[in-house]
Structures are given as C-alpha cells and as structure tokens.
C-alpha cells in the first residue's frame, strides 16, 4: 500500500503467479503485477482495483492507467509491463510485443474518469498543471483536460515554484506556465526548484542555479541534494559531507566512514 493522499491510499491487488521455467540455454521469467485501486482510512475499498497503474490524488484528481496487453510508459522514456502483459524479466520492463502504450487519464474520487484516458502517459497534477505525453512528446494540461502547453518536449518534470524542467534534444531547461522558455536548455540533468534553487548537472559536476538561470552556488560538487528548509547536503570528497545555506556557506559538516 502507498501513502495516503487526500484521504485515499493506492493499493495493489494480487497479481498472477510468477512463471519461471528452464529451457536448454534459456531462462524464462514472467511475473504479473496486480491491478491498482484505492482504500479509505478505514481500510475499505473506495475505488475498485481496475487500473494498470495509479498516482496519488492531487486537487481531487489522480493519474489512472488502463490495463491491457500494452506497456506503461514511464516519465524517463522507459517501458513497464501491465497486469495483462507482465514483466518479461526479473528486472521488470515490458514484453517486446506489447508495443502500444497503455492509455492514461485522470480519475476523480469516485473512480470515474474526469479526464479521458487518451494520453500515452501522464504525471500527477502540480500547481494546477499536469504533464501528459501525446504521440511520444510531453506537454501540459489543466484540470479540465485542456492542453495549456502543447506537447513538444522529449521529457518533462512537474511544475515546482512556477517552473517546470523540460528536455529539448539532449539538454534540460525550464519553462513557465505559459510554455515560454524561462531558462534555456543547457544542462545535462536537473531537479525541480526547491527553496528558489535548482540542482543541475553538467560535465563538470553538480551545482545550483536561481530562477533566472544564473549560477547561485558554483560547486561543482561530487554529489548534492535539493534544498529543504534552507539547507542542502553536498559531498565535497569521498568522505566529506557539508550542509550549506542558500549562499553556499557551510552551516555544519561531518566526515562519513568509507
């Protein structure tokens, strides 16, 4: 069972038994996830398990993916098996012949689709907008299902603090809620804005930018975390960890064991 969101928690019903068989020079593994539904706080089934995948409720809506012989498209471009198609290996994935993406939409708290399951994939609503994939490209819709930012990005992240990370070509940048490029795509990887800072990566390592795209804390750090409540953890060497403030000043530090 997953965490509660807006009074409901997603759960997974029992799936098909895993199938494993040995053949000469061939090991076959097949496992089937269960259908997903929601429980209320009394542990009662509020929404019957009938979906291949679901997300948490946000503003009364939750992502729901229809089941079938199809694959569940993940935000990073991966493919996962559905309760019908199953996982072809112990590492997950989707069968090669499960070509079509399972259709995704948004349900309300009654379990009915408030936004039709017409997308290749979808992410949770954040700041009144949700990322959806149409014909292989990502854009954003509002709570009525209307397209606000047309699909034109290879990958996206949800909105946070008024900006959403988008991938154009092989680089990441950020757009505003109207779809305009707020920070040009120049980064190898990014994380969402938190405390007005975003952790970004280039070939020189990890560092932080502000909402204008300017370098706020240059680093570069071997590893780093997003800011939470004014602090972020950064790895200065294999054993040296520091917690820094928004200006990049060390607030406290420690050495960890190898």
C-alpha positions in Angstrom: 0.0 0.0 0.0 1.2 3.5 -0.7 0.9 6.8 1.3 -2.5 8.4 1.8 -3.2 11.4 -0.4 -6.4 13.4 0.1 -7.8 10.6 2.3 -7.1 7.7 -0.1 -4.2 5.3 -0.5 -3.4 3.3 -3.6 -3.1 -0.4 -3.2 -2.3 -3.4 -5.5 -4.5 -6.4 -5.7 -2.9 -9.9 -6.0 -1.4 -10.4 -9.5 -1.0 -13.6 -11.5 1.6 -16.0 -10.0 5.1 -15.6 -11.3 6.1 -18.0 -14.1 9.6 -19.3 -14.4 10.8 -22.2 -16.5 14.1 -23.5 -17.6 14.8 -24.5 -21.2 18.1 -25.5 -22.8 20.3 -22.4 -22.7 17.3 -20.3 -21.9 15.8 -19.0 -18.7 12.3 -17.6 -18.9 10.8 -15.4 -16.2 7.4 -13.9 -16.3 5.7 -12.0 -13.4 2.4 -10.1 -13.4 1.7 -7.1 -11.3 -1.7 -6.7 -9.8 -4.4 -4.2 -10.7 -4.4 -0.9 -8.6 -7.2 0.7 -6.7 -7.7 2.9 -3.6 -8.5 2.3 0.1 -10.1 4.8 2.5 -8.7 5.5 6.0 -10.9 2.7 7.4 -9.2 0.2 5.2 -12.2 -0.2 3.0 -12.0 -0.3 -0.8 -13.0 3.1 -2.0 -12.1 2.6 -5.7 -12.0 -1.0 -7.0 -8.6 -2.2 -8.3 -9.2 -2.0 -12.1 -6.2 0.1 -13.3 -2.7 -0.9 -14.5 -1.2 2.0 -12.5 -2.4 5.0 -10.5 -0.9 8.1 -8.9 -1.7 10.0 -5.7 -4.7 12.3 -5.6 -3.9 16.0 -6.2 -6.7 18.6 -6.1 -9.2 15.8 -6.4 -7.7 14.0 -9.4 -5.3 11.1 -9.7 -3.5 9.6 -12.7 -5.0 6.2 -13.8 -3.7 3.9 -16.5 -5.9 1.5 -18.3 -4.9 -2.2 -18.3 -4.5 -4.3 -21.4 -1.8 -6.0 -23.5 0.3 -2.8 -23.6 3.2 -1.2 -21.8 3.1 1.5 -19.1 5.3 4.4 -20.4 7.4 5.9 -17.6 8.4 9.6 -17.4 12.1 8.8 -18.3 11.1 7.0 -21.5 11.1 3.5 -20.1 8.5 0.8 -20.6 7.0 -1.4 -17.9 4.6 -4.3 -18.2 1.0 -4.1 -17.3 -1.1 -6.6 -15.2 -2.0 -8.2 -18.5 1.3 -8.1 -20.3 3.5 -8.8 -17.3 7.2 -8.3 -16.7 9.4 -10.4 -19.1 12.4 -10.4 -16.8 13.3 -10.2 -13.2 14.4 -6.6 -13.8 10.9 -5.6 -15.0 10.4 -4.0 -18.4 7.7 -4.9 -20.9 7.3 -7.7 -23.4 8.7 -6.8 -26.9 5.3 -7.3 -28.5 3.5 -5.0 -26.0 4.0 -2.2 -28.5 1.2 0.2 -27.7 1.3 2.4 -24.6 -1.5 1.8 -22.0 -3.8 4.8 -22.2 -3.6 7.2 -19.2 -6.1 9.8 -17.9 -7.3 11.2 -14.5 -10.0 9.8 -12.2 -12.0 11.6 -9.5 -12.5 10.3 -6.0 -15.4 8.1 -7.2 -13.1 6.3 -9.6 -14.7 7.7 -12.7 -12.5 9.3 -15.4 -12.8 13.1 -15.1 -10.2 13.5 -17.9 -10.5 10.8 -20.6 -7.7 8.2 -20.8 -6.4 9.5 -24.1 -2.7 10.0 -23.3 0.4 7.8 -23.8 1.4 8.7 -20.2 0.7 11.2 -17.6 2.2 12.7 -14.4 0.5 14.0 -11.2 -1.0 17.4 -11.1 1.3 20.0 -9.5 0.5 23.7 -9.3 -2.7 23.2 -11.3 -1.0 21.6 -14.3 -0.2 18.0 -15.2 2.3 16.7 -17.7 0.9 14.4 -20.4 2.5 12.6 -23.3 0.9 12.6 -26.7 2.4 10.8 -29.7 5.7 10.5 -27.9 6.1 14.1 -26.8 5.3 15.8 -23.5 3.1 18.9 -22.8 0.8 20.1 -20.0 -2.9 20.2 -19.4 -5.1 21.9 -16.9 -7.8 20.3 -14.6 -10.4 20.4 -17.4 -8.1 18.4 -19.7 -7.4 21.3 -22.0 -3.9 21.5 -23.4 -2.1 24.5 -21.9 1.4 23.8 -23.2 1.4 21.8 -26.5 3.4 18.6 -26.4 6.9 19.3 -27.8 9.3 18.0 -25.2 11.2 14.7 -25.1 10.9 14.6 -21.3 9.5 16.8 -18.5 9.2 17.2 -14.8 6.2 18.6 -12.9 5.9 22.3 -12.1 7.5 23.4 -8.9 7.7 27.1 -7.7 6.3 28.2 -11.0 8.8 26.5 -13.3 8.9 23.0 -14.9 12.0 21.2 -16.2 11.8 20.2 -19.9 14.2 18.3 -22.1 14.8 19.6 -25.6 17.2 17.5 -27.6 19.7 16.2 -25.1 19.7 19.2 -22.7 17.4 20.3 -19.9 16.0 23.8 -19.2 12.8 25.2 -17.6 9.5 26.7 -18.9 7.0 28.9 -17.2 3.2 28.0 -17.0 2.6 29.6 -20.4 5.2 27.3 -22.0 7.8 30.0 -22.6 11.4 29.1 -22.1 12.4 30.7 -18.8 15.8 29.1 -18.5 17.4 27.8 -21.8 18.2 24.1 -22.1 21.9 23.9 -21.3 22.1 21.3 -18.6 22.8 17.5 -18.7 20.4 16.8 -15.8 18.2 18.9 -13.5 16.0 18.6 -10.5 12.9 20.6 -9.6 13.2 24.0 -7.9 13.1 24.0 -4.1 13.7 27.0 -1.9 14.3 29.0 -5.1 17.3 26.9 -6.1 17.5 24.1 -8.6 20.2 21.4 -8.5 21.6 21.0 -12.0 24.4 18.9 -13.6 26.9 19.5 -16.3 30.0 17.7 -17.4 31.9 19.5 -14.6 29.6 18.2 -11.8 26.6 19.4 -9.8 25.8 23.0 -8.9 22.9 25.2 -8.1 21.0 27.9 -10.2 18.5 30.5 -9.3 15.2 31.2 -11.1 16.9 33.4 -13.7 19.2 30.5 -14.6 22.2 32.2 -13.1 24.7 30.1 -11.1 23.9 30.6 -7.4 26.3 28.1 -5.9 29.0 27.1 -8.3 30.4 23.9 -6.7 31.0 21.7 -8.5 30.0 19.0 -6.1 30.6 15.3 -6.4 27.0 14.7 -5.2 24.3 17.0 -3.9 20.7 17.2 -2.7 17.9 19.7 -3.3 17.4 22.4 -0.7 14.9 21.6 2.0 14.1 24.2 4.7 17.1 26.3 3.7 19.7 23.6 3.7 21.2 21.2 1.2 23.7 18.4 1.6 26.8 18.3 -0.7 29.6 15.9 -1.0 32.9 17.7 -1.1 35.1 14.5 -1.2 34.5 10.8 -0.8 34.0 11.2 2.9 33.5 15.0 3.5 29.8 16.0 3.7 28.7 19.6 4.3 25.3 21.2 4.8 25.2 24.6 3.0 22.8 27.5 3.0 21.4 29.4 0.0 24.6 31.4 -0.2 26.7 28.3 -0.3 28.1 28.8 3.2 28.8 25.7 5.3 26.4 25.5 8.3 27.8 22.2 9.6 29.8 19.3 8.2 31.0 15.8 9.1 33.2 13.0 7.8 31.5 9.8 6.9 33.0 6.3 7.0 34.2 4.7 3.8 
